[in-house]
Amino acid sequence: MRSWLLTLPVLALLLATGAHAAVLPDDRADFLYHYYSGGGVTIDGPSILVRKQVGQSFSLSGNYYVDNISGASIDVVTTASPYEERRTEISAGVDYLRGSTLLSLGFTRSDENDYKGRSFRVGVSQEIFGAMTTVSLGYVRGSDEVGRSTDPDFSEDLDRRAWRLGLSQVLTRNLIGELLFEVVADQGFLNNPYRQVRFLDPSSPRGFSFEPEVFPESRTSTAVAVRSRYHLPFRAAVHGEYRWYDDDWGITAHTMQVGYTHGTIPRWLFDVHYRYYTQNSATFWSDLFPFQQAQNFLARDKELSRFRSHSVRFGVSYDLFSSPISVFERGSVSLIYDWIYFDYREFRDIRGSEAPGEEPFYSFDADVLQLFFSIWF
């Protein structure tokens, strides 16, 4: 079962990274344990990322990531049974540096019992105007296979494409600004094969019945983000971002976030962060349709409804040693905690006994924990 909670899309991760300076990544290894709990779902697992330079011009990277998923979200409780599954993801990449140009290539493979994802990415960034400006371009192509664990013969294809343009500019000695523009185009089977919509049914004891969701077979979205980071004179920084999103399903979303990083205490780094997100619903979404097959496209996925979320992050990082030890140049351990509150303004909690359409709106909070151990060599 593929969920937005456990598969932050590869396209979003790649396209959100912004423009990079023309330098190769550091030689380092990162070990991560991640944990998510919220809305009746628990997700946890390890991740290992290793980067290594080869000569003066190349850097290789590899990542292994695991999600162990269990639980019964509100969608599952009302229409299906609790589940357990495991998702594994393997990524490999290479960066090539020539002068002030950095070329990046990568491949990602993701597998779970009812979903297989494959994606290829390419990106290039170029420093201009004396390294004061960095321009970047990126492209991602994904080819996924959607299955259904209850039906071994069910198989649908999904094609994903994304394009990115980024501009990073040094505005002053202490201020950096960034502008990102991205377009994502999906084609194929876009809905969850397990999720259902509900419709009024006087013959049902509860007053409603269920039928499968039906989505359009294409979706194109556009997003623009503006970011800035201001370095304070006492080894600290403030940063902010605004992101606008719009797609042809009728969803418009806004994201605002601000943060503060403090590093004046020797070997310690602290970070606090607040994020607010809001969106309206898709044009074919409804919590309760008036009758069966009321329209061509039907959706009750709560992530396509009108909702908002608030998240607060607290992070702390500690340098394990202040000078190189043997082959290790540096080491650090980091702990990041996020509290997220989801407030759905149209999706109703139907687990009670209220009349159809009079149930309370659904909301929940989630805890996210990430523990990092990093070494540079």
N, C-alpha and C positions, 0 to 999 in steps of 0.2 A: 504494500500500500504506500503510494507516494504522497508525501505531505509537505506543504510549504514549511512546516515547523522543523523538519529534519533534513530537508535538502535545499539549503540556500542555493539558488540556482547558480551553476557554474558561470553562466553569462553575467549574472549580476555581480558576482565576485570579481570577474575579470574587468568588467566595464566600469566598476566603481573605484578602481585603483588609481586612475588619474595619470597624469603625465609624470615621467620619471627622468631624472638627470641621466646624462650619458656616462654612467659608471656601472661596472659589473657588480652584482650582489655580493655581499660578504660571504666568505666560507663559514658556514655555520650549520648546526643541527638543532632542531626544535622538537621537543617532545611535549605533547599536549594531552591532557585528559579533560574532556568536556562532559557536562551534565546539564540536562534540561528537565524540569518538572513543572507541568502546568496543564490545566484543562483536561485532567485525567490521563495524560500521556507522559511517559518517562523515556528519555533518550540519553544514552551515555556511550562512551567509547574512547579509544586512544587515537592519536594521530602522530605520525613521524614525518618530518620534512628535513631533507638534507640538501645543501647547496655546496658545490665545489667548483672552483675555477680550474680551468685547464689552459695553461699558458697565459698569455697576456690578453687574449681576445675572447675566450669562451668561458662560459659558466654553465654547469649542468645541475639539474635539480630533479628530485624525486619525492613524491609524497604518498603516504599510505594512511587512509582515514577510515574509521569504522563507526557506524551508528548501530547501537543495539536499542531497538524500539519495542516498547510494551505499553499496554494501556487500553483504555476505552474512552475515547473522546466523546463529546456530546453527539456527534454524527453517528458514531459506532453504537453508542448506547441505545439510540432511538431506532436504528434500522438494521443493526448487525450484531456480531459478537466481539468480545475483546480479542486482541491479537498480539502476537509476538513475531518479530522479524529482525533481520540483520541486513544492513546495507554496507558494502565495502566499496571504497573508491581508491583508484590508483591513478596518479598523475605523473607525467614526466615532461621536462622542458629543457630548452637550451637557449642561452642568451649569447649574442655575438656583438662585440663592441669594435667599431672601426671609427677612429677619430671621435667626433661628437655625435655619432649615430649609434643607436642601440637597437638591434633586431632581436625579437623574441619569438620562439615557436614552442608549442606545447600540445599535449594530448592528454585527455582524461577519460577514464573508463569507470563506470559506476554500475554495480550489480546488486539487485535484491531479488526476492523470489518471484516478483511479478512486474519488475521494471528494469530495463537495461538502457543505460545511457552512454553514448560515445560522443566526444566533442574534440574538435581541433581548433587551435587558436594561433593567430599570428599578429604581431604588433611591432610597430617601429616608432621610435622617438628621436627627435633631432633638436639639439641645442643651437640656438641662434642668438645674434646680438650679444656676443661675448658671454654666453651662458646665462644671460639674464632672462631668457625666454626659452621654454621647452614646448615643442609641438609634438603631439603623439597621435597615431592612428592605430586602430585595432579592428580585427574581424574575428568572429567566432562562428563556427559551423557545427551544429549538433545533430545527431541522428539517433533517435530513441525508439525503443520498442516497448509498448505498453501491454501488459498481460493482466490476467485475473486469476488469483489463486484457486478460486472455486470452479474455474472452467479452463482446463489445460489447452483447449482449442482456441481460446480467445487470444487474438494478437492484432494490435493496431500500431501504425507507424506515426511518428511525430518528428518533423523536421524543424530545426531551430537555426536562426541566423541573427547575428547582431553586428552592428557597426558602431564604432566610437571615434569621436574627435575630441582631443583634449588640448588645453592651452594652460600652461603654468607660467606665471610671471612674478619676478622679484620686483615688488613695487617700491619698497624702501629697504633700508638696512635691516629692519626687523620685521617687515611685513611681506608675506607671500600670498598671492591670490591665484585661484584656479577656476577654470571654466570647463565644464564637460558637457558634451552633447552625445546622445546615444539613441539608436533606433533598433528595436528588436522585432523580428517578424517570425511568427510561429505558424506552421501549417501541418494539419493532420488531426489526430485524436487528442483533443485538449481537455476533456473532462475526466474526472475520476470514475473508473468503471464501477465502483461500489456505491457511490453517493446517489441519493434519491431526493426528489422534491415531493412535497405533499400538496394535496388538493382537497377541497371540500367534498365530502362524501356522506350524505345523510344516512346511507345504509350501514355505515361503519359505526360501531359503538362509541368510538372516540370523536366521530364527526368528520374525520378526514382519513384519507388513504395515501399510499405512496406510489410513485412511478419513477423510472430512471431519469437522471438528468440528460439533457440534450444540448450540446454546445455547438456554436459555429466551428467550422474546420479551419479557420484562420484568425489570427490576432496580430495586429501591428501596434506597437507602442512607441512613444517618443518621450524622452526625459532630458531635462536640462538641470544641471547642478552648478551652484556657485559656492566655492569654499574659500576660506581665508584662515591664516594662522599668523598671530602676532607674538613675537618673542619678546618677553619682558626683560629688563636689565638684570634681574636677579635669578637667572637660570630657571625660568618658568615661561609658560606660554598659554595664551588663550586661543581658542579656535571656534569657528562656527561654520554652518552650512545650511543652505536652503536648496531643496530639490523639488522640481515640478514634474509631474508625470501625467500623461494623457494617452488613452488608447481608443481603438475603434469599437470597443464594447461599451463605451460610454462612461468609463471610469476616469475620473480626474483625482489626483492625489497630491498632497503637499506634505513635505517633511522639513522640519526645522530642528536643528540641534546645536548645542553649545557645549563647550568643555573647557576645563582648566587643568594644566599639567604643572606639577610643582616638583622641582628637583634640587632644592637648596640644601637638603640634609645629605651629607656624604653617603654615597652608595645606595641611597633610597630614591625612588621616583613614585610620586602619587598622582593619580588621575581621577577626576570626577567628570561626569558627562550626563547631559539630559537630552532626551530626544522626544519629539512630539510628531505624531503621524495622523493624518486624517484623509478619508476618501469617501466618495459617494458610491452608489451601487451601479452594477451593470444594467443596461436597459432591459435585459431579459430575465432579471432576477426578481424573485418574489418569495416571501416566507410562506405564503399560502395562496395557491392558485384557485380560481373560482370553480374549476371543473377539470377533469382529466384531459390531457393534451390541449390545454387552453391556448397554446401558441406554438410556433415552430421550434423555438429554442426555450429551454427551461433550465433554470439554475436555482439552487438553494444553498450552494457552497457559501458559508459565512464569510469567506475571504473575498467574495465578490459583492458583499453587501455594504451598506454604509456603516462605517465604524471608525473608531479612533483609538489610538494607543499612546501610553506614556511609558517611557523607560528611563531608569536611572542607573548609571554605572559607577562602580567604585573599583579602582585598580591600584595595585601596589606592586612595585618591582624592586628587587634587591640584588646588587652586584655581589656575586659570591667571592670574587677576589679582585683586588684593586690593581694588580700587576700580573703579567703573564706567568703561567705555571706550566712548565714542560711544553707540550705542543699546543696548549690552549692559551689563546690570547685574552679571552674574557669568558665569564660565565654569569648567568643571572637566573633567578627564579621569579615568576610573576603569578599573581593571583588576581583574577578579574571576576567580579560579581555583578550581574544585571538583574534588576527587578523590573518586570514588564507587566503593565495592566492593559487588558484588551476590553474595550467597551463597545459592544455591538448595538447599534441604534435601530435595527430593523429585524434582525434574526432573533427569534423567540425561543425560550427554553420550554420545550414541550414535554418535559418529564413529569410535570404535575398533572392536576385534574381540571385545570381551567378550560373554559370553552375555547374552541378554535379561534385564533386571532386575538385572544385576550390574555395569553400567557405573558409572563414577564420577559423583558429583553434579557439576553444572555450576556454575561461578562465573566472574566476570570483573570487571575494573575499568575505569573510564571516566574520561576527562579532559574537563572542560568549561571553556571559556574565553570570557569576555565582556569586550569592550572598549567602553566608553562615552565619548562626547564630548557634553557638555551645555552649553547656553548659556541664560541667562535674559535676557529683554529687556522 
